[in-house]
Amino acid sequence: MTHYVVYGAGGVGCVIGARLQQAGLTVTLIARGEHARALAQKGLTLVAPDAAETLQLPVVGHPREISFADDTVVLLCMKSHHTAAALVDLAEVAPASTAVVCVQNGVANERQALRYFAHTYASVVILPALFLEPGEVVTHARGCGGVLDTGCYPQGIDARAERITADLTRAGFSARPDPAVMRLKYAKLLTNLFNVLQAALTDAAAPRELRERLRGEALACYAAAGIDCASSAEMRTRRRDLQMAEIDAYPRTGGSTWQSLARGSGDLETAYLNGEVCLLGRLHGVPTPANDTVVEIAREMIQQQLAPGAYRLEEILDRVAHADVDR
């Protein structure tokens, strides 16, 4: 039986790990800080629309505490800006033949993992998870736990990808083996470009004009770079398996960037979301003033230890306009 090591057991990682264990699969979590201590001492409280349950999952603080075998599959679930350091620690103790699955937003993780591990897989993540308190994770998904299509990186599928998606399906997720899963990950990145606005704005409902500006810059960069991206219609169809439900005591708040800011984590993933667009723009000569601006705003929020909702819409629009002029 496959041993799943969930490396980066935050919101997404804990939901996946919990569901895999509930399905009878072998799971170990790698977590850090107060969250790791809470998981070890009290267990994981998983709150879902139908029930709340406390689960006892094995948890360690570092990959060196894992015994790696041929059947070990590592699910990377940390934020993208933590991937490089995590891979260094993992590569010190895990054989180069270890299977590593990038169950993460953004599109830079797989290329980093491939430097160390030949058997690298990509997984698109469409999975609602709320993580604000150590030892407690909330999912508002009803029925299907989320979409986790997976394939080999950079492309293709193999027997292991089929086994991973079969296990995820057994655990209650909608997971298909996809030989071109990076198309979905680039499409998911387009939606993640708005995460920083949700965290920064006093009114989290960013206007269509600004959202389309961020998305339009990204699509122009994709075209210049020759990147294949799934269409909006394709993504809407794929999301149909996922149904959301309200939980009275746990209202749905912000996404992962908002949650990081609310927890005071001291870092944000924006440089690997909007920053990916900035990188592509600089490589291929495409201006990205809107994405450049929100990357700067994310950096300010961290440096100044700001809470969510610190910026007015007019201020952000004015800064984007000035960035347009300056270029």
Secondary structure by P-SEA (a helix, b strand, c coil): cbbbbbccccaaaaaaaaaaaaabbbbbbbbbcaaaaaaaccccccccccbbbbbbcccccccccccccccbbbbbcccccaaaaaaaaaaacccccbbbbccccccaaaaaaaacccbbbbbbbbbbbbbccccbbbbccccccbbbbbbcccccccaaaaaaaaaaaaacccccccccaaaaaaaaaaaacaaaaaaccccccccaaaaaaaaaaaaaaaaaabbbbbcaaaaaaaaccbbbbbbccccccccaaaaaaaacccccccccaaaaaaaaaaacccccaaaaaaaaaaaaaaaaccccccccaaaaaaaaaaaaaac
